[in-house]
C-alpha cells in the first residue's frame, strides 16, 4: 500500500480544520509540537490502496517568523517536506488568502490550492475562475465545501496525482528587484554548498536577506542534531481540532 504525507496550510478561519476533520474523522491525534505550546494535529485515512497521513498546520497569515504558529508551519513545510501541501483558501476572501499561497509556493512546488467555502461564495454572487488561478500559480486549484462535503473527491484526486508524480506542478516564481535578485544569485550557491540541494535555496536566501534570526537558529539546530529538532511530543487521541 502506498502512503503519502499531506500538510494542510491556510489562514485562520478558512475551514482548514473542518477539512481535516472531514478527511480523518476520529482517526486523528493531538499533542504539542516539540518545545512549543502550539497544538499539533495528525490523522490518517485510506482511499483505495493509498494511505494519507494528514498534518493540520496552525492557521497563519504568513510563514515568516512573527509568531510561534508561523515558525511551526514554516519549519514543517521546509524541514519535514510533506509529499503535498494543500493550501486552503476562503473563497469569499481570496485576495487576502492568496498571500499565504504565494509564500508556500516559494517553499515547495508540491502544492494543491484548495478554495474552500465555494458554496458561500456562490450565495454572495462571487464567481471564481479556477482554471485561470491554476494557470497563474502553476499548481492545481480545486473548489470545495468541506462542511458540506462538496468537491472532496476531486481534491483528493489532485493531491494523489501531485504526490505520485502524475501531475508535476510548475509554480510561478516571484521576480524581485534587480538588487535583490543579484544578492539571491550570490547567496543560493553558498546555501546549497552548506545545506545541500534538499532545501529551497531561493526561499532560504530571501529569509536570510530579511535577517530572519529564527530561521538561522532553527537551521543551526537542524545541522547539529536533526533527530532532536524533528522530535514531537506524545500525542493524545480522539479530540477533533480547530485552528
N, C-alpha and C positions, 0 to 999 in steps of 0.2 A: 504493500500500500504506500502511495506517495504522501508525503507530509510537507506542508508549507506553513511558514510563519507570516502572519499578516498583522501590521500595525494600523490602528485607526488614529488619525490625527485630525484636529479641527479646532475651531474657535469654541468657546463655551456656548452652550445653548443652541447648538446646531443639530441636536438629535444624535450625536455620535454614540453616546452611551445607550440610547434607545436601540440603535442599530446593533451595538454589541450584545445587548440583552436579547434582541430578536434572533441573532445568529446562534448564540450559545445556550439560551435558556438557562437551566440550572447547572449546566456543565461549566461552571466558572468558579474562580477562586479570587480572593482579595488578600492583600497584605501591603506592606510598605516597601518602597524602593530602598535599596541599601543605603543606610545613613541618612535617610530623608523621612520626613513626616508626610510625604505625598503617597496617596493610595495607588497601589499597582493592581490592576485587574487583568486577569488572564482567563481565557476559556478556550473551548475547542468544540468542534463539530465535524462530522463526516459528510461527504457528498460523493456518492459513487464510490470509487476506490481511492478517494483523496481525503486526507485528514487536514483540517485547517486549525492551526493554533492562533488564537486572536489575542492581541495585546491592545487594551484600550488606554492610549496615552492620555495624560492630563490635558484638559482643554486649555488652549493657549491662543493668544492673539499674534504671537510671533515665536520664533525659535532662537532669539538672541538670549542674552544672559540676564534678563531683567527680573527673573523670579526663579524659585526652585522648580516650579512646574515646567517652565520653559527649558531649564537645564536638563531635567529628566527626559522630556520629549526629544530634545535635541540629541542627547547622548545615546538614547535608544536607537534612533534612526542612523546616526553616524557609526556607532561602535558595534551594535548588535546586528545591524544590517538585515532587517526583515526581508523576506522574499518579495513582498509587495507592501507599499504604504498606501492606504486608502485615505485620501483627504476628503473629509466630509464638509460640504458647504451648505449653508442655508439658502435655499432657492429665493427667499424673499430679501436676502441681504448679500447678493453675490459680490458686489463691488468690494465691500469690506472684507469678505471672506477670502477673496482671491489673493490677497496679500500673503496669507499663510501658504496657500498652494504654491505660489511662486518661490517662496523660501524653501519649501520641501523639494521642489524641482531642482534647486541648486545643490541639494544634498544627495539625491538619488534619482536615477531615471526610472526606477521600477515603481511607478505611481499610477493609480487609478483615481480620477476625480469623481466624487460621488455627490451629486446635487440632491440633497435631501429636502423634504417638505415640498415636493413638487405639487402635491395636491393643494397645499395652502397658497402656493404661487398662482395656480390656475384660478383659484377663487378671487384672487386680487387682480386678475387680468394680466399677470406677468407671463410673457412668452420667452422661453429660453431656447436658444439655438445650440443644442448640444454638439452638433457636428462642427459648428464653427469654433466653439470653445475647444473641442478636441484638436482641431487643426491648428489653432493658435498656440495651444500649450504643448502639443506634440505627444499627448498621452490620451488613453481612453477616457471618455466622460459619459457617465450614465446618470439617469434621474431615478430617484426612488422616493417612497414614503415609508420610512422604517416603521412608523407607528401603525400604518395600515397594510404593511407587507406588500407594497407595490414596488415592482422593479427589482426585487431581491435576486431572483434567478439570473437576470441579465447582469447584475452587478457581479455575482459570483462567477459567471461565465468569463467576464472580462478579467477579473482577478486571477482566475486559474490560467487564462491564456498568457497573461503577463508573467505569471510565476513559472510556467513551463516553457516559455520562450516562443510560443506561437505568435504572440504579439511582442514586437521589440519597440518600446517607446523611444521617441527622439525628442526629448524635452527642449523647449525654447530656452536659449541662453541669453540672459540679460547682458547687454553691452554697456559698460560703464564709460566714464570719461577716458580720454587718451592717457591722462596721468595715472589713473587707477589701473587701466589695462596694462600699462608699462610696468607698474610695480607688481602686478599679478604675474606677468611673464617672467619677472626675476625671481619671485618667491616660489612659484609652483615647482620648478625643478629641485629646489632645495628641500621643499616639503616632501616630495616624492623620494628623494635620496634618504631622508631621515625616517619617514614612516612607511615607505613602500607605496605600491600602487593600489592598496586596498581601500584607501580613504579618498574622498573627493577633494583633491588638492586645491582646486579653484575656490571652493567654499571655505576651506580652512584658511587659505591665503586672505580671503576677504575678511574673515573674523580677526586674523592677526593684524590686518590694517586697521581694524576697528579698535585694536587694543583690548581684545576680549580676554581678560585675565582668568575668568572662569574656565574658558576652553583650554588655555595654556596649562592651568592646574590639572585639569582632567587628563590632558594628553600626557603630562608627566606621570601621573598615577598609572595610566594605562601602560606606558612604556616600562615602568618599574615593576608592576605587578598586575598584569591584565586579568588574572583569575580573581583576585580580590576586588578589583574595581567593578567586575561584572556580577559579583555575587549579590543575590537578592535575599531579603529576609523571609522567614517562614510565611506560608500562605494560609489563609483560613478559607472555609468552604461555604457555599450556599448562600451568599449575600449578593444581591444584584447591585449594580453600581450606577452612579450618576456623577459625572464630572461637570 
